Amino acid sequence: MEKTFNEPAASAQFKNDAERQQANAQRAEKGEPQIPGAAGRESVPTKDPKEFDVRGGPGSEGNKPVQDPVM
């Protein structure tokens, strides 16, 4: 049973994960996209909401038609 918990594959995964995290830290400083983790989730360089433009988009014009009528 001890062999199950001390598998070398698990320690290799943690080593690769630590390398990935270090590489992501360097990429974040440069503003480059980061490498996703083992779960396949995409990482974002920043989570600051002030950097995203939330104005505009569907519904921001009120009841205005999608296409302006041309006469």
N, C-alpha and C positions, 0 to 999 in steps of 0.2 A: 504494500500500500504506500510506503514511503516513496517508491519509485514513481508512482503516479504524480505526486506533488513536487517532485524534484526533477521533472523532465527538462532536458536542456533546450527543447524547442520553446518553452515558455520564457526562459531567461533570454533567449535570442530575440524573441518578440519584444521584450521590454528594452533590450539594447537598441533594436531598430527604432522603437518608438521614441526613445530618448534622443537618438540621432535626428529623427524627423522633427521633434520639438525644437531642437537647437537650430536646425535648418530653417524652420518656420520663424523663429525669433529673428534670424538674420534677414529673411525675406520680408518680414513685417517692417523692419527698419528701413528697407529700401522701397517699401510700398508695393512689392510684387505679390501676386496671389500665392496663397499658402498651399502646402500639400495636405490633402485630407487625411484623417486618421483611419484606423482599421475598420471603423464602422461605416466608412464611406460618407461621412458628413462633410460638407464643404465648410471650410473655415473662412471667416471674413477678416480682413486686416484690421478693421475698427468697428466698434459698435456704437459710435457716437451718433446720436440721432440728428445732430446739427449738420452733419455732413451730407445728409440726404434731403433732397428737395421734395417736400410733400405737397406742394401746391399744384393745382391743375389735375388733370386726369378725369375719368368719367364722373359725371355728376357735379362737377365744379361750375358748370355753366347754368345751373338751375334747370328750367324746363325748355331750354333752347333745343331745337331739333338738331339731329346729328349732322344733317346736310342743310346748308342755308338755301332757301328757295331762290331760284334765278328767274327773273321776269324779263 
